[in-house]
């Protein structure tokens, strides 16, 4: 069984700075108060003994609430999460089965008599809980359930959602095997592998080249986001190079045929092509983040950290209001209006409004895992006594290195809004180990210093490795210069990036109340400023970095700590199509338009925006 890195137990990493604020904001908003205001995870939920929804929504909610609670060390949230955990642990039958006696769900395509999917989510919850608490009941509980699954799975095989998402069960089996060494777990894993959708075949020779117009388990965007980890988890079990190839080929194909500027592939509900007005579901965003975290762990390749950061810093905050009291089901790169209206996708007319439960409630339950799991995977062990940095968001890491030396690393710098990172190291005694520092692919001239002295380090698989004897008080400094650049997209349109942040033209937002509730309301957003701007091909970007501390919520257009000045023109012939911004014009007619000074902000903070621009004039020779 092979993985390059290993994740640190939940609770080893605590968010600081702007990232801590994100967790606090979500705890003060939907994540911390959903039970009181949404019946689907309220007191009648089947996963706490009620007669209400008893399929995926309770486990989904807990899969984000529990890591949020333990990372924040918030006693009230811990008590909330532990209530669900205790019910699940106490529900186990003599056979090993656990959970609600009967499936109750609003999903009409679920087999109400037998389904393995919702248990898979709860298994992920329980593994995190065990890591955070060391509760001695969990491993025997999971072992008994695995024995039960082994006795039933050939007569009751994976079907439907469970078949597409079998890797989530494999993850638990791998986790459990590493702690018990029970060979029966590997035999069960082999059966689960055979019953799971053959994502390796799909991603190795990708067949979905165009927007999908009909239902299929294999093109549903959340299944795809989860499915991408499947070849990786199988590789961990088999070390078959074809599994590894499938992961890389799959990501490349998805971004070629369905890629979006924010780092995700489209899917409003199925894979939907590259048009910037096609949407992507919030469930897919948080599940793809978790997939990328697992791929980083298994393969130790900085490429996955690059993609993870792009999705986390752009697509995730874009779909959730700045105060975490509403969210979208589908977001659009070019999003000029969020209203109740039909669009060129399979979802309903509420899919892009901001609210409690727009279009469908899966995202309302599932969105909470995004930031907490990102925090818990910021750093990993390298299986050789060292540590690997997956991202440089501010945090405090407490773990052991070099076979048992107590270590504490504190990451400063407010990355990705700033270019400089500082890592202070505290050890209970000197220790020799490797510090593996991810060097983002977008950074052409990184500078690394140890205790003030610049060092030269070779970069392999996206990581610069510093292997030395470390003393308590040592300090690593990184300079990661961020150059603004345009990225070529379909029909000579461009997006704009600086470091891991995508930049968009913010459109002034007029929030109109659609439905009022006690705490979490629904809103339509209407534009209050022009949106039809293209970028001059020869524009020079100027980064304007605000001095002083970051605002409490940096993902808010008005308070963006970094902005880009650029030049463009209004494009009169850029039209709306079906309640969306139409295709960016290939040859915009702007000869009679004056040059306009534009101010771009990080994509995640602009809820109405243009993120993919028509290019005006001849393309620059140096381009991406």
C-alpha positions, 0 to 999 in steps of 0.5 A, a space after each residue: 500500500 503506497 502513498 507519498 504523503 500522509 494526512 495529519 490527524 484532524 485537529 493537528 492544523 488550526 487556521 489563523 489569519 484570514 483563513 480562521 475568519 472564514 471558518 468563524 464566518 461560516 460557524 456564525 452563519 449557515 454551518 453553525 445554525 443550520 439545524 435550527 433553521 432547516 428541517 432536513 437536518 433538524 431535530 427530526 432527522 433520521 440520523 439523530 433518531 427522528 422520522 424525517 430525512 435519513 439519507 445523505 443530508 444529515 451525514 453531509 452536514 456532519 461531514 463539514 460541521 465536525 471538522 469545523 467544530 474541532 478545528 475551531 475548538 468551539 465547544 458549542 459546535 463540538 457538542 452539536 457534532 458529537 450528538 450526531 456521532 453518539 447516536 450513530 455509534 449507539 445505533 450499531 446492531 449486533 450484525 454490525 449494521 448501524 444508522 436509521 432503520 428506514 431511508 427517508 429522502 426527497 431523492 426519487 432515484 434512491 432505492 429505499 430498500 437498500 443503499 450503501 451511499 449514505 453510510 459512506 459519508 458517515 464513515 468519513 465523519 467517524 474517521 475524522 472524529 476518531 482522529 480528533 478525539 482518539 475515541 476507542 469505540 470507533 475502530 471496533 465499530 468500523 471493523 464490525 460494520 466492514 464485516 457486515 458489508 463483507 457479508 452482504 455486498 455480493 448479494 446487495 452490490 453497490 448501485 446508483 450513487 454508491 456505485 459511482 462513489 465507491 471510492 469513498 468507501 475505499 478510503 475508509 477501508 484503507 484508513 482502517 487497514 492502516 490501523 488494524 492490518 486486517 487482511 479481510 479489509 483488503 479483500 473487501 476493498 477488492 470487491 468494492 473496487 470491482 463494483 465501483 464505476 470504472 472511472 479509470 477507463 473513463 478518465 484514461 480515454 475520455 469520451 465526453 468531449 461536448 456538453 452533455 444533454 442527458 442524464 448519466 451517472 458518469 457525467 453527473 458533475 458531482 460524481 465526476 468530481 468524486 470519481 477522479 479520486 477513484 484511480 488514485 485510491 486504487 493506485 494506493 492499493 495496487 501501484 498500477 501505473 495505469 491508475 496514475 495515468 488515468 488521474 492526470 489524463 482525466 484532469 487534462 481532458 476535463 479542463 480541455 473540454 469542460 474547463 472553467 476559469 475558476 479551476 473547476 470543470 462545468 456541470 449544471 447538472 452534467 458536464 456542460 462544456 467551456 462556455 463561461 455562462 454554463 454553471 458548476 454546482 457547489 457540491 462539485 466544488 467541495 467534493 473536487 477539493 476533497 478529491 485533490 486533497 486525497 490525490 496530493 496525499 497519494 501522489 505527492 505532486 504539487 500539481 494537485 495543490 495548484 489546482 486545489 488552491 485555484 478552486 478553494 480561493 476562487 470557486 468556493 467563496 464565489 458561490 457563498 455570500 460573504 456572511 455565509 447566510 446564503 449560497 448558490 446551487 450553480 455559479 457562472 464565470 460570467 454571472 451578470 444576473 442571479 434571478 429566477 429564470 430558465 437557463 441553458 442547463 438542466 437545473 430549475 429556475 432557482 439554480 443561481 439565486 442566493 438562498 437557503 436551498 436554491 434548486 435542491 438541498 444537497 449543496 445546503 447540506 454538503 457545502 460546509 466541508 470545503 474550508 475545514 477540510 482544506 485547513 486539515 490538509 494544508 500540511 502533510 507528513 512525507 512518510 520519511 519523518 518530514 513535512 510537506 506544505 500543500 498550501 501556505 494559507 496562514 495556520 498553526 501546525 502541531 505534529 511530530 517529526 523525525 520519529 517523535 520530535 514534537 514540532 510546531 510550525 506557524 505560517 504567516 503572510 496572509 497568502 494568497 493575498 500577499 506574496 511573502 510567506 514566513 514559517 517559524 519552526 519550534 521543536 522540543 529538540 534539534 531534529 533532522 528532517 525534510 521540509 518539502 515546500 510546494 512551489 506553485 507552477 505559476 511562480 517563475 522566480 521563487 526565492 527561499 531563505 532559511 534564517 535569512 540566508 537565500 538557498 538554492 533548491 531543486 524543484 521536483 514534482 512541484 516541491 523544493 525539499 530542504 533536508 537538514 538538521 533543524 533547530 527550534 527558532 529556525 525560520 523559512 521565508 518564501 517569496 512567491 512573486 505573482 505576475 498578472 497574466 491573461 489565460 487564453 480561453 475559447 474564441 480568443 476570450 481571456 481570463 486574468 490570473 495573478 498567483 492562484 487568484 482569478 480576477 474578475 470585473 465586479 458588477 455592482 450588485 443590487 440584492 433583492 429579497 426573494 423570500 424572507 425567513 427568520 435567519 437565512 433569506 433568499 435573494 435575486 441579484 440584479 446588475 447596477 453597473 455595466 458589464 459588457 467590457 472586453 480587455 485591450 490585448 495590450 493592456 498592462 496590469 497594475 496590482 494595487 495592494 492595500 496596506 495594513 491588515 486584511 479585512 475580516 472578509 477579504 472575499 468581498 468586492 468592495 474590500 478586496 485587499 488586492 485589485 488589478 488596474 487594466 484597460 478595456 472597452 465597452 462591447 455594445 454587441 455583446 448580448 444576453 442569451 437566455 438570461 445569461 451573458 452571451 458568448 464573448 464576441 470573437 471580433 468585438 466592434 469597439 472602434 467608436 468606444 473610448 478606452 475605459 479604466 477597469 478595476 478587477 478584483 478577486 473572483 471569489 468576492 464578486 457575486 456579479 462579474 465578468 471573469 472571461 473577457 472578449 479580447 480587443 485588438 491583436 493578441 500579445 505575443 507572450 501569452 498563456 
